[in-house]
């Protein structure tokens, strides 16, 4: 494995299924411009240089797939519900 691949693996090794919900919550805070989001997460998502519309399209899946369409409002609503659950 090349050193650049090792570096990529090191930078993303925390991304795994066991903490995907946490990362999703952090991304939703990023979309919402939540001031409570730590600067390190803001920097991480900003460095990904992803447009939120593209991320939502990826979540939606292929255009020919049925019954999985979401929009930004639904993502933000999910964030609010998670926030209520977390802080209640």
N, C-alpha and C positions, 0 to 999 in steps of 0.2 A: 504494500500500500504506500502510495506516495506521501510525502510530508504534508502536502496541501490537503489530501483526503483525511489524514490524521487530524489536522487542524480543524477541518470542517466537522469531523466526528466529535472532537472535543467541545466545539462551540455549541453543538446541538444535542449532546448526549442526554440532557435533561428532558428532551422532548420524547415522551413515551406515553403509552396508553394509560399508565397508572396515574399520571398527573394531567391528563388532557382536559379534564373539567376545570381544574385550577387555571390552566393556560387560557382556556376559553373565557373564563371570568376576567382574567387580566386583559384579554383582547377586547372584550366588551367594554371594559372600563376605558381602554384606549380609544375606542370608537366614540365613546360618550364624552371624551376629554375630562374624565374624572380627576379632580385635583388630588385625590387620595392615592392614585396609582403611583408607585415608586418611580423615580426618574429612570432607574435601570431598565424597567419594563417599557417605559416610553421610548427610551433610546433603542431598545431591542426591536420593537415593532416598527419604529421609524426607519431603522436600518434595513428592515426587510423590504422597505419601499413598495409595499403592497397597497393598492387602492382598495378601500373597503367594498366598493362595488364589485371588484374582481373576486374578493374573498366570498362575498354573498353569492356570486355566480357559482363559485366552486362548491359552496355548501349546497346550493340548489341542485347541482349535478347537471347532466346533459339536458339540453333543451327538449329532447324527445322523451325524457323520463316524466312520468306522471306523479302527481300528488306529493311533491316535495318542495314546492315553491315557497320561499319565504322572502320577506323584504326586510329592509333595515329596521323598520318599526317593530317587527316581530322579534328581531335580535335584541333590540333595546328593551322590549317588554320582558324578554327572558332574563336579561340582566337585572332588571328591577325586581323580578320575582326571586332570583338567586340572592340578590342583596337583602331582600326582606327575610328570606330563610336564614341567611348567614348572620344577620344582626338581630334577629328576634330572640 
